[in-house]
């Protein structure tokens, strides 16, 4: 962006010690939009003060976050809230310049590997066993307990890169492949867990709330490892946590709710004074796409 007199004046005042003045300057700089980012990057490279560099980094982050918020709104308003698009948007919170081509290529390789092993005569369990075997055995995906000290494990690009993710991100990858392969696996609302379920083909969203939705599920899948859980396993889990298994826990959740969960859990990685602004931004993104 061509630097006019106002931009030069604003840049000159970035080091103002008065926080209120800096806040006003910040708002004005951000109002120029992402076109001003190269100017800020050039200023950062020619600045000696680490404090000023931090302020410049914060301004660049704000500009990227403004764009990301708009991208999430477009995704929410689209006719089909594509899970892959949204999971890449989550990744762009940390990696705003993320090149998505590598992620898309790897997912397509996985899809093709599974597709070559599928046929119309496989049972639901056999279908899932093919997907699970390729994803966890051949591809080598590993599951880790949710650890908020490892923010990269919430990002689809890093999971593809390292083949290591938590239940939420592994689950999103499993859901993506299932959709691409027309395997009816959905995330469900089991308390304190991110669990997938193979839904019977006759399930429709119009099923009344008081119907026993668990009967519409053939079996359950742990996205940490691909392990299959039976109805009895899930029944025992509810007994162990002393929670009655009400019907709503077995209703497939939407892509919006999956992404909200990812954003909310991801935000817990920034629960400290220095990065608390990121936590608030992620929670704001989750709230902005609420159904």
C-alpha positions as a printed Julia matrix, in Angstrom:
291×3 Matrix{Float64}:
   0.0     0.0    0.0
   1.28    3.48  -0.91
   2.19    5.24   2.31
   0.38    8.58   2.58
   0.97   11.26   5.19
  -1.58    9.76   7.6
  -0.02    6.28   7.49
   3.44    7.73   8.09
   2.1     9.73  11.03
   0.33    6.7   12.49
   3.47    4.57  12.18
   5.48    7.3   13.88
   3.1     7.15  16.86
   3.06    3.35  17.3
   5.57    3.67  20.13
   3.42    6.13  22.1
   3.49    5.01  25.76
  -0.12    6.08  26.35
  -2.25    2.95  25.89
  -5.37    4.95  25.01
  -3.54    6.8   22.27
  -2.07    3.55  20.96
  -5.55    1.99  20.98
  -6.86    4.82  18.78
  -3.85    4.54  16.48
  -4.32    0.77  16.32
  -7.99    1.08  15.34
  -7.14    3.55  12.59
  -4.36    1.37  11.18
  -6.61   -1.71  11.22
  -9.29    0.24   9.36
  -6.98    0.3    6.31
  -7.46   -3.46   5.93
  -4.99   -6.21   5.08
  -3.41   -4.13   2.32
  -1.38   -2.33   4.96
   0.25   -5.54   6.25
   3.32   -5.34   3.93
   3.93   -1.79   5.21
   3.75   -3.02   8.8
   6.09   -5.91   8.01
   8.58   -3.47   6.49
   8.31   -1.26   9.57
   8.93   -4.31  11.81
  12.1    -5.18   9.88
  13.43   -1.63  10.31
  12.57   -1.31  14.01
  15.07   -1.93  16.77
  12.69   -1.74  19.75
  11.26   -5.14  20.74
   8.28   -3.42  22.37
   7.41   -1.68  19.12
   7.89   -4.93  17.21
   5.41   -6.61  19.57
   2.89   -3.85  18.88
   3.39   -4.26  15.14
   2.89   -8.03  15.46
  -0.34   -7.39  17.38
  -1.57   -5.04  14.66
  -0.85   -7.62  11.95
  -2.67  -10.25  14.02
  -5.7    -7.94  14.38
  -5.82   -7.44  10.63
  -5.68  -11.18   9.98
  -8.32  -11.78  12.68
 -10.69   -9.26  11.08
 -10.43  -11.15   7.78
 -10.84  -14.49   9.55
 -14.02  -13.31  11.28
 -15.48  -12.35   7.9
 -14.44  -15.71   6.42
 -16.21  -17.57   9.21
 -19.38  -15.54   8.61
 -19.3   -16.39   4.91
 -18.84  -20.06   5.83
 -21.75  -19.96   8.25
 -24.04  -18.35   5.66
 -23.09  -20.78   2.88
 -25.63  -23.35   1.78
 -23.41  -26.19   2.98
 -21.05  -25.6    5.89
 -18.11  -27.61   4.57
 -16.11  -29.12   7.44
 -12.78  -29.0    5.61
 -13.12  -25.29   4.82
 -13.89  -24.46   8.44
 -11.12  -26.62   9.9
  -8.66  -24.82   7.62
 -10.02  -21.48   8.85
  -9.31  -22.59  12.42
  -5.75  -23.4   11.37
  -5.39  -19.95   9.81
  -5.88  -18.39  13.23
  -2.33  -19.55  14.02
  -1.05  -19.71  10.44
  -2.71  -16.82   8.55
  -0.55  -17.41   5.47
  -1.26  -21.14   5.41
  -1.01  -22.7    1.97
  -3.82  -25.24   1.94
  -2.74  -27.19  -1.16
  -0.64  -29.7    0.8
  -3.48  -30.45   3.23
  -5.95  -30.94   0.38
  -3.54  -33.22  -1.47
  -2.94  -35.42   1.58
  -6.64  -35.74   2.3
  -7.29  -36.69  -1.32
  -4.53  -39.34  -1.15
  -6.16  -40.79   1.96
  -9.61  -40.71   0.37
  -8.35  -42.54  -2.7
  -6.5   -45.16  -0.63
  -9.69  -45.97   1.27
 -11.91  -45.81  -1.81
  -9.81  -48.42  -3.6
 -10.51  -50.87  -0.77
 -14.26  -50.26  -0.52
 -17.07  -51.98  -2.4
 -20.85  -52.13  -2.22
 -20.89  -55.51  -0.51
 -19.13  -54.5    2.69
 -21.06  -54.37   5.95
 -21.02  -51.11   7.98
 -18.39  -52.58  10.3
 -16.26  -53.7    7.35
 -16.49  -50.23   5.77
 -15.29  -48.58   8.96
 -12.56  -51.17   9.47
 -11.16  -50.31   6.02
 -11.15  -46.58   6.8
  -9.71  -47.14  10.27
  -6.99  -49.51   9.07
  -5.74  -47.12   6.4
  -5.94  -44.02   8.58
  -4.36  -45.41  11.77
  -2.25  -48.32  10.53
  -1.16  -47.51   6.97
  -1.11  -43.7    7.3
   0.08  -43.88  10.92
  -2.25  -41.37  12.59
  -1.73  -41.28  16.36
  -4.1   -40.03  19.03
  -3.12  -38.02  22.08
  -5.08  -36.91  25.11
  -6.35  -33.34  24.82
  -3.46  -31.23  26.1
  -3.87  -27.48  26.13
  -0.1   -27.0   26.17
  -0.03  -28.29  22.58
  -2.14  -25.9   20.44
  -0.84  -27.48  17.23
  -2.82  -30.64  18.01
  -6.03  -28.67  17.39
  -5.0   -27.7   13.84
  -5.77  -29.88  10.83
  -2.64  -28.8    8.92
  -0.35  -29.8   11.8
  -2.15  -33.12  12.26
  -1.6   -33.87   8.56
   2.05  -32.82   8.93
   2.85  -34.68  12.16
   0.21  -37.47  11.98
  -0.59  -36.7   15.59
  -3.74  -35.11  16.97
  -6.27  -35.17  19.78
  -9.75  -36.66  19.67
 -11.3   -33.53  18.17
  -8.87  -33.0   15.3
  -8.51  -36.7   14.53
 -12.29  -36.88  14.67
 -12.65  -34.05  12.16
 -10.24  -35.81   9.79
 -12.23  -39.05  10.21
 -15.49  -37.16   9.51
 -14.0   -35.51   6.42
 -12.97  -38.83   4.92
 -16.3   -40.44   5.83
 -18.21  -37.7    4.01
 -15.99  -37.89   0.95
 -16.59  -41.66   0.84
 -20.33  -41.55   1.64
 -19.85  -43.5    4.88
 -22.58  -42.35   7.32
 -20.35  -41.52  10.29
 -21.3   -38.48  12.38
 -20.12  -36.83  15.58
 -22.52  -37.16  18.51
 -22.95  -35.31  21.76
 -21.65  -37.79  24.36
 -20.73  -35.84  27.55
 -17.02  -35.12  28.1
 -16.04  -37.03  24.95
 -15.7   -36.42  21.22
 -17.19  -39.63  19.84
 -18.27  -40.69  16.35
 -21.13  -42.98  15.45
 -22.11  -45.02  12.41
 -25.69  -43.89  11.74
 -28.22  -46.23  10.16
 -29.18  -45.16   6.62
 -32.85  -44.59   7.54
 -31.98  -41.81  10.01
 -33.38  -38.39   9.12
 -33.13  -35.05  10.91
 -36.91  -35.02  11.25
 -36.88  -37.79  13.85
 -38.8   -36.61  16.91
 -36.8   -35.8   20.0
 -38.36  -38.44  22.24
 -37.57  -41.33  19.9
 -34.78  -43.6   21.1
 -32.07  -42.25  18.85
 -29.52  -44.76  20.1
 -31.35  -47.39  18.06
 -30.38  -45.46  14.93
 -26.7   -46.08  15.68
 -24.95  -49.32  14.68
 -21.81  -48.72  16.73
 -19.5   -46.0   18.03
 -15.94  -45.0   17.06
 -13.18  -43.53  19.2
 -11.32  -41.04  16.93
  -8.21  -41.28  19.08
  -7.47  -44.76  17.72
 -10.41  -45.85  15.57
 -11.46  -48.39  18.22
 -15.05  -49.59  17.94
 -17.41  -49.24  20.92
 -20.61  -51.24  21.27
 -23.89  -50.07  22.75
 -22.96  -51.92  25.92
 -19.65  -50.04  26.15
 -21.45  -46.72  25.92
 -24.09  -47.81  28.41
 -21.31  -48.68  30.87
 -19.68  -45.28  30.29
 -22.88  -43.47  31.27
 -23.13  -45.59  34.4
 -19.53  -44.78  35.27
 -20.06  -41.01  35.03
 -23.5   -41.27  36.71
 -25.31  -39.49  33.88
 -28.6   -40.78  32.41
 -28.23  -41.47  28.64
 -30.91  -39.1   27.32
 -31.84  -39.13  23.62
 -30.12  -35.81  22.77
 -26.7   -37.36  23.47
 -27.16  -39.64  20.45
 -28.31  -37.03  17.95
 -25.71  -36.22  15.25
 -24.29  -32.77  15.73
 -23.9   -30.27  12.9
 -20.68  -29.08  11.29
 -21.22  -25.73  13.0
 -21.31  -27.38  16.41
 -18.22  -29.48  15.6
 -16.27  -26.33  14.68
 -17.58  -24.48  17.73
 -16.27  -27.29  19.91
 -12.89  -27.13  18.17
 -12.67  -23.35  18.65
 -13.76  -23.49  22.29
 -11.28  -26.24  23.18
  -8.51  -24.58  21.15
  -9.06  -21.36  23.1
  -8.03  -23.11  26.32
  -4.47  -23.28  24.97
  -4.17  -19.53  25.56
  -5.17  -19.33  29.21
  -2.43  -17.0   30.37
  -1.99  -13.26  30.68
   0.22  -12.8   27.64
  -1.99  -14.69  25.19
  -5.41  -14.21  26.78
  -6.42  -11.97  23.85
  -6.21  -15.04  21.6
  -8.48  -16.96  23.94
 -11.06  -14.18  23.78
 -10.81  -14.02  19.99
 -11.36  -17.76  19.6
 -14.36  -17.67  21.93
 -15.72  -14.72  19.94
 -15.35  -16.73  16.72
 -17.18  -19.67  18.32
 -19.99  -17.37  19.46
 -20.22  -15.68  16.05
 -21.22  -18.89  14.29
 -23.7   -20.1   16.91
 -26.75  -21.74  15.35
